[in-house]
Every structure is written in structure tokens, then in C-alpha cells.
Amino acid sequence: MSADALSLSSRIALQRQAASGRSRGAGLPMTAADDGALVRQCLAGDTDAFDLLVERHRRQVYQVCYRFVNNHEDASDLAQDAFLRAYRALHTFKGNSAFSTWLYRVAINVCLNRVSAKQAPTEPLDQREHQDVRGALPDREVLREEQAAAVRAAIARLPKKQRATMILRMYHELPHDEIAAILGSSVGAVKANFFHALANLKKLLLESTR
């Protein structure tokens, strides 16, 4: 188990002990259970069920957090906070959407709160040329890496709702209706946000080349 996994498991275990001290229930075989069944098992007292939910969704939650802050340490902290909040609020999951959609919403809210409270570290557009990676990568890979760095830096400068929409659509390839469910908005608002995000992104990228 990685240090990040151990830290997350330990923090959730402490929350469990402080909250109720409930013992593990019988429930369904966890490896065969879908997310909804695992949620029900966890709420019924089978606290190990939440560990499997974490394992199933850890990568996706980490990735969405990373797209907001662009560094591993902060992304790991945000992912841990997202799972802790999800555990505390698990009783509010009604099953009206997929558990992954609900969990994305929790993670996005954690990220947006962080962005509001503290400006996320960004990679200045005009500094990417100083990164010396040519000794390790072929020219085409260097170009792709520089372009990707420019896009990440530009996305980090978008308004937070546009940034969230862009991340979920561009990197996670989610449909508009699922993004709307995650952000608690309409499909029309998501489409408008994405349109404006693309326009602002193009503008920022053009400014970086001048």
C-alpha cells in the first residue's frame, strides 16, 4: 500500500471511530457488489465497504483534483479531503444518480472551495520554454509536452466554473448531462460554460505566443 493510501485509510478509520465505532456487518460479497450495494453495506455498518469504494474511484478522483492544482501533493490532499467528505455525507446519497457522479460532485466542490480560498499554483505560460527536457525526449514529444503545459497553465486561469466544465469535458470526456448533474446546473449552462471556456482558452493561448 502506498503512503497516500495508508494516509487516507488511517484518516477514514479515525473518522469511523469518532463517529460511531460500528462493527463490520455481513452484507454482500464486496467484490461482487455494485457501488449502490456497497453504499448500503457501509451505511448498515460494514465499514470495509467504503474501502472498496475508495479503491474503485481513487484514480478518477485524484485525476480531477490534479487538473485543478497541477501538482501531486495538493492533488493527493484534495482527493483525501474529497473521500473524507464523501464518507461523512454518505447518508445523503439517494441513488438518483450514479455514485461516481455524486462523488465527482463532492470532489469538484472540494476543489472549487480550495480555488476560492487559495490561488492554485500554476505554471506561468512564459516560463515553459525554460524547462530543459530536450535531453530526455524526442523533438515531437518535447513539443507535445510544451503544448500540454501551455494548455494546463491556460486552464488554470479560467473562471472556476469554466475550469470545472473544461476539466470534466476535456480530460474526463464526460457528457454534458453528467457534467450538469455534477455541477448542479442545467445542460444549457454547461454548454454555455464550455463554449466560453474554449473561447477564453484560445485567447489565453494566443496571448502566450505573442
Backbone bond lengths (Angstrom), bond angles and torsions (degrees), N, CA, C in turn:
res aa  C-N    CA-C-N  psi(-1)  N-CA   C-N-CA  omega(-1)  CA-C   N-CA-C  phi
1 M - - - 1.477 - - 1.514 109.59 -
2 S 1.319 116.34 136.75 1.456 120.85 -178.71 1.510 110.92 -73.55
3 A 1.360 115.85 165.49 1.457 120.76 178.10 1.516 110.64 -61.57
4 D 1.353 116.65 -38.70 1.459 120.11 179.86 1.515 110.88 -65.13
5 A 1.347 116.39 -42.62 1.449 120.55 -179.98 1.514 110.95 -64.43
6 L 1.332 116.72 -42.53 1.452 120.98 179.47 1.520 110.41 -62.96
7 S 1.322 116.79 -42.17 1.455 120.62 -179.98 1.513 110.83 -62.59
8 L 1.316 116.55 -44.72 1.453 120.64 -178.92 1.517 110.65 -65.32
9 S 1.338 117.32 -45.98 1.458 120.75 179.92 1.521 111.31 -61.22
10 S 1.324 115.87 -40.98 1.457 119.60 -179.84 1.518 111.81 -64.55
11 R 1.332 116.46 -42.82 1.457 119.83 -178.33 1.521 110.67 -66.91
12 I 1.330 117.52 -40.17 1.460 120.37 178.11 1.523 110.10 -66.01
13 A 1.341 116.67 -39.17 1.464 119.59 178.25 1.522 111.25 -60.74
14 L 1.315 116.90 -41.17 1.463 120.24 177.93 1.524 110.89 -63.63
15 Q 1.341 116.18 -40.13 1.451 119.31 178.06 1.529 110.23 -62.78
16 R 1.323 116.38 -40.20 1.460 119.85 179.34 1.523 111.02 -61.22
17 Q 1.339 115.52 -47.29 1.458 119.45 -177.78 1.519 111.17 -62.92
18 A 1.322 115.61 -41.27 1.458 119.07 -179.19 1.519 111.24 -69.91
19 A 1.335 116.95 -32.39 1.460 119.99 -174.21 1.522 112.72 -78.46
20 S 1.345 117.21 -46.60 1.459 116.10 -171.63 1.519 115.30 -150.23
21 G 1.302 118.31 -30.88 1.461 120.45 -176.23 1.513 112.48 69.25
22 R 1.332 118.19 21.24 1.460 120.94 -178.17 1.521 110.85 -67.73
23 S 1.300 116.76 150.00 1.459 121.67 179.11 1.513 110.24 -91.71
24 R 1.304 114.90 166.09 1.452 120.79 -179.12 1.512 110.46 -69.94
25 G 1.333 115.82 136.11 1.449 120.77 178.67 1.504 111.29 -93.73
26 A 1.368 114.91 -178.31 1.451 119.43 -177.23 1.520 110.31 -78.56
27 G 1.360 116.21 -68.05 1.456 120.27 173.40 1.519 113.34 64.06
28 L 1.333 114.77 -170.14 1.450 122.58 178.55 1.519 110.17 -86.29
29 P 1.345 117.52 158.58 1.467 118.69 170.55 1.518 109.10 -56.47
30 M 1.326 117.66 121.20 1.456 119.97 -167.85 1.517 113.23 -66.34
31 T 1.325 117.74 -34.01 1.462 118.86 -178.22 1.524 111.49 -67.75
32 A 1.352 117.64 -19.91 1.453 121.22 -179.66 1.518 112.55 -97.78
33 A 1.326 117.23 -6.30 1.461 120.84 -173.62 1.527 110.95 -86.80
34 D 1.345 115.96 143.44 1.462 118.88 172.79 1.526 109.04 -80.99
35 D 1.337 115.75 176.70 1.463 119.23 -175.64 1.526 112.28 -59.94
36 G 1.331 116.53 -42.60 1.459 119.64 -179.46 1.508 111.87 -60.74
37 A 1.340 116.67 -41.23 1.457 120.66 178.88 1.529 110.68 -65.61
38 L 1.323 116.76 -39.34 1.470 120.13 178.44 1.524 111.37 -64.65
39 V 1.332 116.70 -38.61 1.466 119.88 176.58 1.524 109.81 -60.99
40 R 1.336 116.66 -46.32 1.464 120.23 179.66 1.518 111.42 -62.80
41 Q 1.338 117.25 -40.23 1.455 120.05 178.00 1.527 111.22 -62.99
42 C 1.318 115.73 -42.98 1.467 119.71 -179.89 1.524 110.66 -62.69
43 L 1.335 116.94 -44.59 1.463 120.63 -179.62 1.523 111.56 -67.31
44 A 1.343 116.41 -25.02 1.456 120.95 178.26 1.522 112.58 -82.94
45 G 1.330 117.32 -5.40 1.455 119.96 176.44 1.511 115.19 119.89
46 D 1.339 117.85 -6.96 1.463 120.96 179.98 1.527 108.25 -86.37
47 T 1.316 115.34 84.68 1.466 119.98 -172.55 1.528 112.90 -68.16
48 D 1.330 117.97 -21.00 1.467 119.72 176.73 1.528 111.49 -65.83
49 A 1.322 117.01 -21.28 1.460 119.85 179.92 1.526 111.14 -61.81
50 F 1.331 116.88 -33.94 1.458 118.78 179.91 1.522 111.32 -69.03
51 D 1.330 117.19 -31.02 1.464 119.88 176.91 1.532 110.88 -59.00
52 L 1.331 115.88 -39.39 1.464 119.17 -179.90 1.525 110.73 -70.69
53 L 1.328 117.24 -36.32 1.460 119.83 174.73 1.527 110.68 -60.73
54 V 1.323 116.08 -40.87 1.463 120.38 177.89 1.526 109.89 -62.59
55 E 1.321 116.87 -46.49 1.459 119.94 -178.71 1.522 111.51 -62.93
56 R 1.312 117.07 -37.24 1.462 120.26 -178.58 1.522 112.25 -68.55
57 H 1.320 116.77 -35.57 1.458 120.30 -169.57 1.532 113.45 -114.15
58 R 1.331 117.58 2.66 1.464 120.25 -176.33 1.527 111.77 -57.22
59 R 1.319 116.89 -45.77 1.469 120.05 -174.44 1.526 111.47 -63.83
60 Q 1.349 116.57 -46.13 1.457 119.76 -178.13 1.528 111.29 -64.57
61 V 1.332 116.66 -41.33 1.466 120.10 -179.76 1.527 109.80 -66.25
62 Y 1.321 117.11 -43.62 1.473 119.90 178.09 1.526 110.51 -59.98
63 Q 1.331 116.89 -43.61 1.460 120.19 -176.75 1.523 112.04 -63.25
64 V 1.342 117.21 -42.50 1.461 118.49 -179.98 1.525 110.31 -67.27
65 C 1.332 117.22 -36.00 1.468 120.00 176.65 1.528 110.81 -66.84
66 Y 1.320 116.28 -40.26 1.465 120.07 -179.35 1.530 111.02 -62.13
67 R 1.323 117.22 -37.85 1.462 120.28 -179.32 1.528 111.81 -64.75
68 F 1.325 117.08 -22.36 1.460 119.53 177.99 1.526 112.09 -82.83
69 V 1.326 118.07 -34.70 1.470 119.85 -171.12 1.524 113.71 -115.63
70 N 1.338 117.84 -16.39 1.466 122.21 174.34 1.522 114.79 60.48
71 N 1.330 117.17 26.92 1.466 118.69 169.59 1.517 109.27 -151.66
72 H 1.333 115.75 150.21 1.457 121.96 -170.40 1.525 112.36 -66.17
73 E 1.316 117.36 -44.76 1.466 120.15 -174.07 1.523 111.61 -61.86
74 D 1.332 117.21 -49.86 1.461 120.24 179.78 1.523 111.40 -66.49
75 A 1.328 117.22 -37.44 1.461 120.57 179.02 1.527 110.71 -64.00
76 S 1.319 117.00 -39.98 1.464 120.59 178.07 1.526 111.03 -64.29
77 D 1.337 116.42 -42.23 1.467 120.52 177.84 1.525 111.01 -62.39
78 L 1.326 116.35 -44.54 1.455 120.05 180.00 1.523 111.53 -64.63
79 A 1.328 117.31 -40.40 1.462 120.88 178.76 1.527 110.49 -63.40
80 Q 1.330 117.39 -41.74 1.456 120.67 176.97 1.523 111.03 -61.61
81 D 1.330 116.38 -44.67 1.463 120.33 178.48 1.522 110.54 -61.98
82 A 1.326 116.80 -39.64 1.463 120.19 -179.49 1.528 110.94 -62.81
83 F 1.327 117.69 -44.65 1.459 119.94 -179.96 1.529 111.53 -68.45
84 L 1.323 117.24 -36.48 1.463 119.86 176.83 1.523 110.96 -63.96
85 R 1.320 116.55 -43.96 1.466 119.91 178.05 1.516 110.66 -64.81
86 A 1.335 116.41 -39.45 1.456 119.76 178.24 1.524 110.47 -62.69
87 Y 1.324 117.20 -40.67 1.465 120.55 179.65 1.525 110.97 -63.68
88 R 1.328 116.10 -44.56 1.463 120.01 -179.89 1.520 112.14 -65.20
89 A 1.338 115.69 -32.79 1.467 120.40 -174.81 1.522 112.53 -101.61
90 L 1.313 117.76 13.43 1.461 120.60 -173.51 1.533 112.06 -58.98
91 H 1.323 116.47 -31.03 1.468 120.18 -179.51 1.528 112.19 -66.42
92 T 1.331 117.28 -15.33 1.468 120.24 179.91 1.528 111.93 -87.82
93 F 1.318 117.93 -8.55 1.461 120.59 178.26 1.529 108.79 -74.94
94 K 1.321 116.25 115.68 1.459 121.25 -174.27 1.523 113.13 -99.76
95 G 1.308 117.12 -6.65 1.455 119.54 179.30 1.516 114.01 81.49
96 N 1.341 117.52 12.66 1.461 120.55 178.40 1.525 112.34 -73.84
97 S 1.321 116.27 -19.15 1.461 122.53 175.10 1.520 107.59 -133.76
98 A 1.310 116.51 173.31 1.459 119.41 176.05 1.525 109.86 -63.57
99 F 1.324 116.67 149.20 1.465 119.90 178.39 1.524 110.42 -59.16
100 S 1.333 116.84 -36.71 1.470 119.95 -179.78 1.522 111.04 -62.77
101 T 1.340 117.58 -36.93 1.466 120.71 177.25 1.521 110.40 -64.54
102 W 1.326 116.30 -45.41 1.465 121.41 178.35 1.531 110.63 -61.57
103 L 1.328 116.34 -41.86 1.460 120.78 -178.70 1.523 110.96 -68.43
104 Y 1.327 117.27 -39.45 1.464 120.94 173.97 1.531 110.11 -56.63
105 R 1.344 115.97 -43.09 1.461 119.98 -179.08 1.527 110.75 -60.66
106 V 1.331 116.41 -43.28 1.464 120.54 177.69 1.528 110.00 -60.92
107 A 1.334 116.95 -46.82 1.470 121.02 -178.03 1.525 111.35 -64.55
108 I 1.326 116.82 -42.71 1.473 120.32 179.54 1.522 110.09 -62.31
109 N 1.335 117.20 -42.90 1.470 119.83 179.20 1.520 111.64 -62.65
110 V 1.331 116.99 -39.87 1.465 120.51 176.19 1.523 109.93 -60.70
111 C 1.327 116.64 -44.54 1.471 120.80 -179.41 1.523 111.74 -66.17
112 L 1.336 116.91 -43.90 1.457 120.15 -179.77 1.524 111.25 -64.22
113 N 1.327 116.83 -37.61 1.468 120.12 176.77 1.521 110.53 -63.96
114 R 1.334 117.18 -39.88 1.465 120.72 178.18 1.527 110.33 -65.34
115 V 1.340 116.03 -42.60 1.460 119.69 179.86 1.519 110.26 -62.54
116 S 1.343 116.79 -38.77 1.460 120.25 -179.95 1.522 111.72 -68.45
117 A 1.332 116.01 -37.45 1.464 120.22 -175.88 1.521 112.74 -82.62
118 K 1.335 115.68 -29.88 1.465 119.85 -174.56 1.510 109.08 -148.90
119 Q 1.290 117.40 129.71 1.463 120.94 177.92 1.512 109.15 -64.57
120 A 1.321 116.45 121.11 1.453 120.63 -179.25 1.516 110.98 -65.31
121 P 1.343 117.57 141.98 1.465 119.74 177.16 1.516 110.46 -59.96
122 T 1.300 116.36 132.47 1.459 120.33 179.18 1.518 109.81 -124.26
123 E 1.294 113.80 162.79 1.457 120.72 178.73 1.517 108.06 -98.57
124 P 1.324 119.17 109.13 1.469 120.44 -176.89 1.516 110.84 -54.76
125 L 1.339 115.49 136.46 1.459 119.93 -178.24 1.520 112.32 -60.82
126 D 1.329 116.33 -35.67 1.460 119.35 -174.26 1.527 113.39 -85.68
127 Q 1.362 116.82 4.51 1.458 118.43 179.60 1.525 113.00 -107.07
128 R 1.347 116.85 -7.76 1.464 118.27 -176.01 1.525 111.92 -63.85
129 E 1.355 117.42 -25.83 1.461 119.42 -178.72 1.515 112.29 -69.56
130 H 1.337 116.88 -16.53 1.453 119.94 -178.41 1.531 113.12 -87.52
131 Q 1.341 117.29 -3.55 1.448 120.03 179.91 1.524 108.90 -78.53
132 D 1.313 116.30 118.40 1.463 120.82 -176.07 1.521 109.75 -91.65
133 V 1.332 115.64 89.20 1.461 119.87 178.52 1.527 111.02 -115.50
134 R 1.308 117.90 4.24 1.458 120.06 -174.54 1.522 113.49 -68.02
135 G 1.326 116.48 -25.15 1.444 118.40 179.88 1.506 113.16 -71.15
136 A 1.352 116.77 -20.42 1.461 120.24 -175.28 1.522 113.14 -107.08
137 L 1.355 118.37 -16.83 1.453 120.58 -173.58 1.526 110.73 -127.57
138 P 1.342 116.21 147.41 1.467 119.38 172.01 1.529 110.01 -63.63
139 D 1.336 116.12 161.36 1.463 120.64 -175.17 1.518 112.76 -55.54
140 R 1.339 117.92 -43.87 1.458 119.92 -177.50 1.532 111.28 -64.86
141 E 1.319 116.35 -36.90 1.466 119.83 178.33 1.520 110.51 -69.46
142 V 1.319 116.69 -37.09 1.470 120.42 176.27 1.519 109.62 -60.42
143 L 1.338 116.11 -44.99 1.456 120.33 -179.88 1.524 111.06 -62.71
144 R 1.330 116.47 -44.08 1.465 119.68 179.04 1.518 111.00 -62.52
145 E 1.337 116.92 -41.26 1.458 120.70 179.92 1.526 110.98 -64.89
146 E 1.318 116.52 -41.14 1.463 119.90 178.90 1.528 110.79 -65.98
147 Q 1.323 116.60 -40.09 1.462 119.98 177.67 1.519 111.11 -65.31
148 A 1.336 116.97 -41.86 1.463 120.60 178.59 1.522 110.97 -63.53
149 A 1.344 116.61 -39.61 1.462 120.50 178.45 1.521 110.77 -64.02
150 A 1.321 116.41 -39.41 1.463 120.46 178.64 1.517 110.84 -64.69
151 V 1.336 116.85 -41.31 1.467 120.40 179.22 1.523 110.47 -65.60
152 R 1.326 117.31 -43.78 1.473 120.10 178.92 1.517 110.74 -60.04
153 A 1.316 116.66 -43.81 1.458 120.73 -179.54 1.521 111.19 -64.24
154 A 1.329 116.79 -39.17 1.460 120.82 179.97 1.529 110.72 -68.82
155 I 1.334 117.35 -42.77 1.464 120.79 178.78 1.526 110.63 -60.67
156 A 1.327 116.86 -36.91 1.457 120.91 179.50 1.526 112.74 -64.18
157 R 1.334 117.39 -18.08 1.464 121.70 -179.97 1.525 113.15 -94.38
158 L 1.319 116.90 -4.05 1.456 119.88 179.46 1.528 110.80 -72.63
159 P 1.351 117.64 154.09 1.471 119.86 169.98 1.526 109.73 -55.28
160 K 1.322 117.12 149.46 1.462 119.75 -166.09 1.531 114.12 -62.25
161 K 1.343 118.41 -37.13 1.465 118.99 178.34 1.529 111.09 -69.54
162 Q 1.318 116.97 -37.04 1.463 120.36 175.43 1.522 110.37 -65.93
163 R 1.321 115.72 -39.50 1.462 119.48 179.14 1.527 110.77 -62.63
164 A 1.329 116.12 -45.08 1.463 120.14 179.64 1.528 110.73 -61.16
165 T 1.331 116.35 -45.48 1.462 120.55 179.27 1.521 111.01 -61.58
166 M 1.324 116.71 -45.37 1.460 121.37 -179.37 1.532 111.07 -62.46
167 I 1.317 117.21 -44.32 1.467 120.81 -179.10 1.524 110.99 -62.37
168 L 1.330 116.87 -46.45 1.463 120.35 -177.54 1.529 111.66 -68.72
169 R 1.321 116.54 -33.99 1.464 119.99 -178.09 1.525 111.46 -83.11
170 M 1.322 116.84 -44.94 1.463 120.99 -172.17 1.529 112.31 -80.66
171 Y 1.322 116.82 -45.43 1.461 120.12 -174.66 1.530 113.32 -92.98
172 H 1.339 116.67 -32.83 1.462 119.67 -177.80 1.523 112.76 -103.74
173 E 1.333 116.57 -6.14 1.463 123.49 173.79 1.525 112.23 54.02
174 L 1.336 116.17 39.89 1.456 120.27 178.70 1.524 109.97 -83.33
175 P 1.334 117.88 147.46 1.468 120.54 177.86 1.528 110.68 -71.79
176 H 1.325 115.98 162.12 1.459 120.34 -176.30 1.520 112.41 -60.00
177 D 1.342 117.02 -38.28 1.460 118.65 -176.91 1.527 111.89 -67.92
178 E 1.341 117.20 -35.67 1.465 118.84 177.67 1.527 111.11 -71.49
179 I 1.327 116.75 -37.86 1.467 119.97 176.18 1.525 109.61 -61.95
180 A 1.336 116.82 -40.58 1.461 120.38 178.08 1.523 110.81 -61.22
181 A 1.334 116.88 -41.43 1.465 120.35 178.57 1.522 111.07 -64.96
182 I 1.325 116.70 -39.25 1.466 120.83 -179.78 1.524 110.88 -66.81
183 L 1.332 116.67 -43.18 1.459 120.86 -175.10 1.526 112.51 -87.79
184 G 1.324 116.80 -6.21 1.453 119.87 -179.42 1.514 112.74 68.09
185 S 1.319 117.06 37.82 1.459 121.54 -179.11 1.527 109.08 -132.04
186 S 1.320 116.01 -177.59 1.466 120.68 179.24 1.526 110.34 -87.54
187 V 1.335 114.59 161.83 1.457 119.62 176.53 1.524 109.89 -61.97
188 G 1.336 116.41 -38.56 1.466 120.03 178.61 1.518 112.30 -61.39
189 A 1.340 116.35 -41.06 1.466 120.26 178.70 1.524 110.91 -65.92
190 V 1.332 116.49 -38.20 1.468 120.09 178.07 1.523 110.59 -63.95
191 K 1.326 116.68 -44.20 1.465 120.06 179.19 1.525 111.06 -62.80
192 A 1.339 115.95 -40.26 1.468 119.67 178.54 1.519 110.84 -65.96
193 N 1.334 116.34 -43.14 1.470 120.23 178.18 1.516 111.07 -60.41
194 F 1.334 115.94 -42.27 1.462 119.98 -178.57 1.530 110.47 -66.93
195 F 1.328 116.69 -40.63 1.466 121.11 177.87 1.530 110.63 -60.60
196 H 1.337 116.45 -48.33 1.462 120.18 -179.94 1.536 111.27 -67.45
197 A 1.339 116.48 -35.66 1.459 119.88 178.45 1.522 110.62 -63.26
198 L 1.333 116.79 -42.82 1.467 120.20 178.84 1.525 110.67 -63.11
199 A 1.333 115.93 -42.93 1.468 119.54 -179.61 1.523 110.63 -63.26
200 N 1.335 116.37 -44.46 1.471 119.95 179.61 1.524 111.59 -67.34
201 L 1.334 116.23 -36.57 1.460 120.50 179.16 1.527 110.53 -63.95
202 K 1.324 116.93 -45.27 1.467 120.57 178.13 1.530 110.76 -60.92
203 K 1.327 115.67 -40.92 1.464 119.98 179.57 1.526 111.43 -62.50
204 L 1.338 115.75 -44.83 1.464 119.96 -179.93 1.524 111.87 -64.84
205 L 1.322 116.37 -39.77 1.464 120.24 179.71 1.520 111.43 -68.03
206 L 1.332 116.92 -37.10 1.465 120.16 177.06 1.528 110.91 -66.60
207 E 1.332 115.90 -40.62 1.470 119.30 178.02 1.514 111.49 -62.20
208 S 1.326 117.07 -33.28 1.469 120.65 -176.82 1.525 112.54 -71.51
209 T 1.334 116.73 -19.15 1.468 119.95 -177.89 1.519 112.57 -93.37
210 R 1.322 117.43 -4.73 1.479 119.96 -178.10 1.517 111.61 -81.60
